[in-house]
Amino acid sequence: MSRRRTTTCIASTAGLFLVLVLACPISAQQEPPGGVGLPQDWSSHRVLFTNGASPEVAAAAARDPRSWINWVRRTFPRRGSLRPSADNGQTETSMADPVKLHTAPYFQTRTDWAVSLGPTGGMPLAETPAKFSFNTNGAPDCANDFVVFVIAATPGVGTQANIVAFNNLYSGPPPNLCGVSPTFLFSYAVGNGAVVLSPVLSLNGKKVAFVEASNPSATFNVLTWVAGQGTNATAGAVAPGGGSSVTTLDYTNITVAGCAANRTTNGTSSPFIDYVNDVAYVGADNGVLYRIKNVFNGTPALDYCITVNAGNLLTSPVFDFVSGKVFVSDRRRVYAYTPGVGSFTLAASILIAGTAGSIELSPIVDSTNGFVYAFSSHNLANSNSIVSQMPVSLASHVDAAIGPVFTGQFILDGDFDDKYYTNGPATGSLYACGVQTGATAKPSLFTLSFQASGIMNTVPAMSNDIHINTPANPNSNCSPLTEFFDGTTDRLFAGVGRSGATNGGNLVTMWNITNRITLNTTLPAASAGSQLGGTSGFAIDNDSPLPQASSIYFGTLATGNGAPCGNTTFCAVKLTQAALQ
């Protein structure tokens, strides 16, 4: 595969966004215009864009606004200015030397803030909050930056929300930018079912797409929100109205090309948005893959669907502009479908696991280098947990063992280091949370490396670092791992705990992965305890020298003594990246 760079720059538009083609070398790209926001959600980590693409690959990848967002987050100059809210008491500030990051006294508290999401459900295991940053120039904005949490609880007006958002995010103990606590931007009770899957933002942040798990069947919802509606998650939830609205599509209960109405729930498949074509791809518990059109720029309607594996749960799908395929798994096999004018065509499939239900989360697609990754609790022989690497053709797979089969727990996604994004897989690393040797219900950290060709090595570069599960080393499950590069230091974040239990580790660890971890005696750079039940997936924002402005957001998975927001509730939590404590 060619990894030449080109000096040809091509620009196109997608909605309100300028999409810069990554065929341009980073040094030749121009600063994007002010006022362009940066949405980030679960799908941001499911399609990878690295340097070194051929002009043809770069041009295809650049059709996806995620490629531009990825470039901005990794290469845009750091800024130190503050865009304050009208009432936070701050004035416009400019840091004279924004390169001097992460210095005292900004990182002294373990939990910046923790807000109750209610007593019966929080942000679910493996799901990810959605974060919107108002401006690409890195200036934290107290009023307009926000983070969206879904809640796995039955909603009721005046009693319990199932989707909320916070602004004034950069708050916490002084010094701070936005006061001592966040503000509910909105708090809605939508429909009558819990929301157990990750939300997705429109490019301008004005709308949120999400799936209500059962109503009595799964519904695809698009919420147009209004600031100030709803005051908390438990007694202040309101129904959309008064300028806000929600469009609901009972998408499994419609007969269209490719399948008949087959009303069912959806507990495993978050929607993936193709922003260019304004369509969503989403699965359901009946084993059917659906394409929904007019998501954000019209009235959502079911376009067509196809049965992947009848009666089997599906992972979230991922659409890749370079190959033109949708990748999805029935949790044992990975499939590739080509979406056409009126139907899906099966392009390929490959069997990865010997046991049903082994693959929990969606495939990860390296769009630039043409690889697909799946994380599975079983290999074909049912002898190991694995990371599996496939070409986008799905013609073969290479597996790296990450410990024995995980008993009673899930293998969730790992993440790649900055060297992978900068140079491609040849010099990069992939970190995965696998299973401890001799302890099949306890997690440990693994480092995977790659050959010069980009093919993954089958033997990990580092195995079985149990310090991801300190201090008590209990039976636990890892959250999805999440990497963040601040321009100087590359960091990896992991949550560990047992969903619904108070004795499962309850820990967030942060690892310095600027240099590849090769010793299993390596300790995390920092940790934060008391995250009961472990954590959901992470949303991470900003690279800023300002207090409270470089953050990590997640939900806790259990209630009980020691919970950061009260002993009887699930919590939405913000920590500061650099120290966690």
Summary of the structure (lengths in Angstrom):
residues: 581
radius of gyration: 21.9
end to end distance: 44.3
largest distance: 62.1
contacts: 2277
relative contact order: 0.13
helix: 7%
strand: 34%
